[in-house]
Amino acid sequence: MLLQTLALILLSIAPSSDHRFGLTEAMPRIEGTIRIGSYNMLNFFDQVDDKSLQGDYDDFGDNPGPTSSERCEELAKIIRELDADVLALQEVESKEALEWFNKNYLPSMGYTYVVSEEVGYYRGIEQSLLSRFPVSEVKTWINADLTKVERVGGGWTDIPPGTDEITFQRSPLCVTVETPSGYALTIFSIHHKAGRNAWHREAEALQIMTYIEAMTEINPERNIAVIGDFNAQPWDRSVRIYLRNGMTDSLAFRAKNLKWDDTSPLRKTHTSNRLIDFIFLNTAAVGELVIDSGFVLGSSHPEYDWRNDAIPAGYASDHCAIAVDLVPNEGKGET
């Protein structure tokens, strides 16, 4: 643990004032582990015009338009540095776009398996996954009826009057990966509703937990991770739903003698100075977690008016990447 702590201190030294959150380099890989990560790629669109996206959300317009080659390289730098074996991604245009990015910018990373599915979002961005391990059981729930979720107890955000239909703003993507040793992990790559819609995020979280509970009722030993952009902070009700129902925030397990609480720049994951990206593990999977392995990998985040100004040079995404290491052997995380 001492060596990991010293490494974290050295890696946390920012090279410039524009690097405001997270580490400047990934934590060292640990032999015998696998690395699980997440990254929101901020409206990643390829250079091919999708005729199904027109008008206000034309992928060849300026809202946001194709991702420049310069920003593609910045995104790739982060992904290469993170070096995750399995990487959940948000805000990706399509499987074709991700395959193009993987081929042209990540050719040596070994991401043989590329998954990206339509999730029902009007802007045409999907939930995705890059993996070095085989994948199976790919599933989404685009038309799920979230009006049926049970809101037990008090403290819920009021649902606006007249709201008769509630579905996922962006359905989670569920994928199971299996390592060469036979260790299987089911991953929910999620991107919760953004903005001042806490009631919607709460409904989404409750629905996702029903899927997880159904899976674990069939197989209590099933390893499950919920990974991605939650658009909420640890104290918000939508996040607490996971934590109060058996999920563990794997990045919260940090060295006790280094400032790594929820207010630390090392812990923040978004340029808005918020902690909104997580890797949650269920009871079965948390036994494989390598304590102290979790980290936030930052990039250049200069201040700019994102509503009116072009993305600055050197800017990859408004999110930081995150990762944790697991021992792909049941209950062997502490080894």
C-alpha positions in Angstrom: 0.0 0.0 0.0 2.9 2.4 0.8 4.3 2.1 -2.8 0.8 2.7 -4.2 0.3 5.7 -2.1 3.7 7.2 -3.1 3.0 6.5 -6.7 -0.4 8.3 -6.4 1.3 11.3 -4.8 3.8 11.6 -7.6 1.2 11.1 -10.3 -1.1 13.7 -8.9 1.3 16.6 -9.7 -0.4 18.5 -12.5 1.7 19.6 -15.4 -0.3 22.7 -16.0 -3.1 24.8 -14.4 -5.5 23.4 -17.0 -5.2 19.9 -15.5 -7.6 20.5 -12.7 -8.9 17.0 -11.7 -7.7 13.5 -11.3 -4.2 12.1 -11.9 -1.9 13.0 -14.7 -0.9 9.4 -15.3 -2.7 6.1 -14.7 -1.9 4.0 -11.6 0.6 1.2 -12.4 -0.9 -2.1 -13.5 -0.8 -4.9 -11.0 0.2 -8.3 -12.2 -2.6 -10.8 -12.1 -5.4 -8.3 -12.3 -7.8 -7.0 -14.9 -8.6 -3.3 -15.2 -12.2 -2.1 -15.6 -12.8 1.5 -16.7 -15.3 4.1 -17.9 -15.1 7.2 -20.0 -17.6 9.6 -21.4 -16.3 10.6 -24.8 -18.3 13.9 -25.1 -20.4 13.6 -28.3 -18.1 11.4 -30.2 -19.2 11.4 -33.9 -17.2 10.0 -36.8 -16.5 11.5 -40.2 -19.4 9.7 -41.9 -22.7 11.6 -42.4 -25.5 9.6 -40.8 -28.6 10.5 -42.9 -30.9 9.5 -40.0 -29.5 12.5 -37.9 -30.8 15.7 -39.5 -32.0 19.1 -38.4 -31.0 20.3 -34.9 -29.1 17.1 -34.3 -27.3 16.7 -37.7 -24.1 14.8 -37.0 -22.5 16.7 -39.9 -23.7 20.1 -38.6 -22.3 22.0 -35.7 -24.3 20.6 -32.8 -21.8 19.0 -32.2 -20.7 17.9 -35.7 -17.9 15.4 -36.4 -15.2 14.9 -33.8 -12.0 16.5 -35.1 -8.9 14.4 -35.6 -7.2 16.5 -33.0 -9.7 15.6 -30.4 -9.8 12.0 -31.5 -6.1 11.9 -30.7 -6.7 13.5 -27.2 -9.4 10.9 -26.5 -7.1 8.1 -27.6 -4.3 9.4 -25.4 -6.5 9.1 -22.3 -7.8 5.6 -23.3 -4.2 4.4 -24.0 -3.0 5.7 -20.7 -5.9 4.2 -18.8 -5.2 0.8 -20.3 -8.4 -0.8 -19.2 -9.1 -4.3 -20.3 -12.8 -3.6 -20.4 -13.9 0.0 -21.0 -17.5 1.2 -20.7 -18.1 4.3 -22.9 -20.8 6.9 -23.1 -21.8 9.4 -25.8 -20.6 7.4 -28.8 -22.4 7.8 -32.1 -22.5 4.1 -33.2 -20.7 0.8 -33.4 -19.4 1.8 -36.8 -18.0 5.0 -35.4 -16.4 3.2 -32.5 -14.9 0.5 -34.7 -13.4 3.3 -36.9 -12.0 5.0 -33.8 -10.6 1.7 -32.5 -9.0 0.9 -35.8 -7.4 4.3 -36.4 -6.5 5.5 -33.0 -6.2 2.4 -30.7 -4.7 -0.2 -33.1 -2.3 -1.6 -30.5 -4.7 -1.7 -27.5 -6.1 -5.2 -28.2 -9.8 -4.2 -28.2 -11.0 -7.2 -30.2 -14.5 -6.8 -29.0 -16.5 -3.7 -29.8 -20.1 -3.2 -28.6 -22.3 -0.2 -29.2 -26.1 -0.3 -29.1 -29.0 2.1 -29.8 -30.3 3.2 -26.5 -33.3 5.3 -27.6 -31.8 8.8 -27.3 -32.9 11.4 -29.8 -29.4 12.9 -30.3 -28.1 9.6 -31.7 -25.5 8.7 -29.1 -25.2 5.3 -27.6 -23.8 3.2 -24.7 -20.7 1.3 -25.8 -18.0 -1.0 -24.6 -14.4 -1.9 -25.7 -13.1 -5.2 -24.4 -10.0 -7.5 -24.7 -12.2 -10.4 -23.5 -15.1 -12.1 -25.3 -18.5 -10.6 -24.7 -22.0 -12.1 -24.6 -25.6 -11.4 -23.4 -25.7 -7.9 -25.0 -29.0 -6.3 -24.0 -30.8 -2.9 -23.7 -34.2 -1.8 -22.5 -35.3 1.1 -24.7 -39.0 0.9 -24.1 -39.0 -0.1 -20.4 -41.9 1.4 -18.4 -40.4 3.2 -15.5 -43.8 4.3 -14.1 -44.0 0.9 -12.4 -41.0 1.3 -10.1 -41.7 1.4 -6.4 -40.6 4.5 -4.5 -40.6 3.3 -0.9 -40.3 5.7 1.9 -39.8 9.5 1.8 -37.3 11.9 0.4 -38.1 11.4 -3.3 -38.1 14.2 -5.8 -41.6 15.1 -7.0 -42.6 13.8 -10.4 -44.0 16.7 -12.5 -47.8 16.6 -12.6 -49.2 15.1 -15.8 -46.2 12.8 -16.3 -47.8 9.6 -17.6 -44.9 8.0 -19.4 -41.4 7.5 -18.1 -38.7 5.6 -20.0 -34.9 5.6 -19.9 -33.5 8.8 -21.3 -30.7 6.4 -22.5 -31.2 2.8 -21.8 -28.3 1.0 -20.0 -26.2 -1.3 -22.1 -25.8 -4.7 -20.4 -22.9 -6.9 -21.5 -21.2 -9.9 -19.9 -17.4 -10.3 -20.4 -15.4 -13.5 -19.6 -11.7 -13.6 -19.1 -9.4 -16.4 -20.3 -9.5 -17.9 -16.8 -13.3 -18.2 -16.9 -14.1 -15.2 -14.6 -17.3 -13.6 -15.8 -18.5 -10.0 -15.1 -21.8 -8.5 -16.1 -21.5 -4.8 -16.8 -24.2 -2.2 -17.0 -22.8 0.7 -19.0 -25.1 3.6 -18.0 -25.6 7.3 -18.7 -28.3 8.7 -16.5 -30.6 11.5 -17.4 -28.8 14.9 -17.1 -30.0 18.3 -15.8 -32.5 19.2 -13.2 -34.5 16.0 -13.5 -33.5 14.1 -10.3 -36.9 12.3 -10.3 -36.1 10.8 -13.7 -32.6 9.6 -12.5 -34.2 8.1 -9.4 -36.7 6.1 -11.6 -33.9 5.0 -13.9 -31.8 3.8 -10.9 -34.7 1.9 -9.3 -35.4 0.2 -12.6 -31.7 -0.8 -13.1 -31.7 -2.3 -9.6 -34.7 -4.4 -10.4 -32.7 -5.9 -13.3 -29.8 -6.6 -11.0 -32.0 -8.1 -8.3 -33.6 -10.4 -10.9 -30.2 -11.5 -12.1 -28.9 -12.2 -8.6 -32.1 -14.0 -7.6 -31.4 -16.5 -10.3 -27.6 -16.6 -9.5 -26.5 -15.0 -6.2 -22.9 -15.5 -7.2 -23.2 -13.4 -10.4 -20.6 -10.7 -10.6 -22.2 -7.3 -11.6 -20.8 -3.8 -12.1 -22.7 -0.6 -12.8 -20.4 1.8 -14.6 -20.6 5.2 -16.2 -21.9 8.7 -16.0 -24.5 9.0 -13.3 -25.1 12.7 -13.6 -25.4 12.8 -9.9 -23.1 13.0 -6.9 -22.7 10.5 -4.0 -25.2 12.2 -1.7 -28.0 12.4 -4.4 -30.9 10.0 -4.0 -30.4 8.4 -7.4 -26.8 7.4 -6.4 -27.9 6.3 -2.9 -30.4 3.9 -4.5 -27.5 1.8 -5.6 -25.5 2.1 -2.4 -28.5 1.3 -0.2 -29.2 -1.9 -2.3 -26.0 -3.7 -1.9 -23.7 -1.9 -4.5 -20.3 -0.6 -3.4 -18.5 2.5 -4.7 -15.2 0.9 -5.7 -13.4 4.2 -6.1 -14.2 5.2 -2.5 -11.6 2.6 -1.3 -8.6 4.9 -1.4 -5.5 5.2 0.8 -6.5 6.7 4.2 -3.4 8.8 4.5 -3.9 10.8 1.3 -6.6 13.3 0.7 -9.1 11.5 -1.5 -12.5 12.4 -0.1 -15.5 13.6 -2.2 -14.2 17.2 -2.2 -10.7 16.4 -3.5 -9.7 17.4 -7.0 -8.3 13.9 -7.3 -11.8 12.5 -6.9 -13.7 14.8 -9.2 -14.7 13.4 -12.5 -16.3 16.3 -14.4 -15.1 19.8 -15.4 -18.0 21.3 -13.5 -16.1 20.3 -10.3 -18.5 17.4 -9.6 -18.0 13.7 -8.8 -20.5 12.1 -11.2 -18.8 9.0 -12.7 -18.7 5.7 -10.7 -17.9 2.1 -10.8 -20.3 0.2 -8.5 -19.8 -3.5 -7.7 -22.3 -5.9 -6.3 -21.7 -8.1 -3.3 -20.4 -10.9 -5.4 -17.9 -8.8 -7.4 -16.6 -6.6 -4.6 -14.6 -9.6 -3.2 -12.4 -9.3 -6.3 -11.7 -5.6 -5.9 -8.0 -4.6 -5.3 -8.3 -2.1 -2.5 -6.5 1.2 -3.4 -6.5 0.4 -7.1 -9.2 2.9 -8.1 -8.3 6.2 -9.6 -9.5 9.2 -11.7 -7.4 10.0 -14.8 -7.7 13.6 -15.7 -6.8 15.6 -18.8 -6.7 19.3 -19.9 -9.8 21.1 -18.7 -9.3 24.8 -19.5 -12.2 27.1 -18.7 -14.4 27.9 -21.7 -17.9 28.7 -22.6 -19.1 25.3 -24.0 -22.4 26.8 -25.2 -20.8 29.4 -27.4 -17.1 28.6 -28.0 -15.3 25.9 -29.9 -13.7 23.1 -27.9 -10.1 24.3 -27.0 -7.0 22.7 -28.3 -5.8 19.8 -26.2 -9.3 19.1 -24.8 -10.5 15.5 -24.8 -13.8 15.4 -22.9 -15.6 17.2 -20.1 -15.3 14.0 -18.1 -12.3 12.3 -16.6 -11.7 8.6 -17.1 -12.0 6.2 -14.2 -10.8 2.7 -13.4 -10.3 0.0 -10.8 -8.4 -3.3 -10.8 -10.0 -6.7 -10.0 -8.4 -10.1 -9.4 -10.3 -12.4 -11.9 -10.7 -15.1 -9.3 -13.6 -15.3 -6.9 -13.0 -13.5 -3.6 -9.3 -13.0 -4.2 -9.1 -9.2 -4.3 -7.1 -8.9 -1.1 -4.4 -11.2 -2.5 
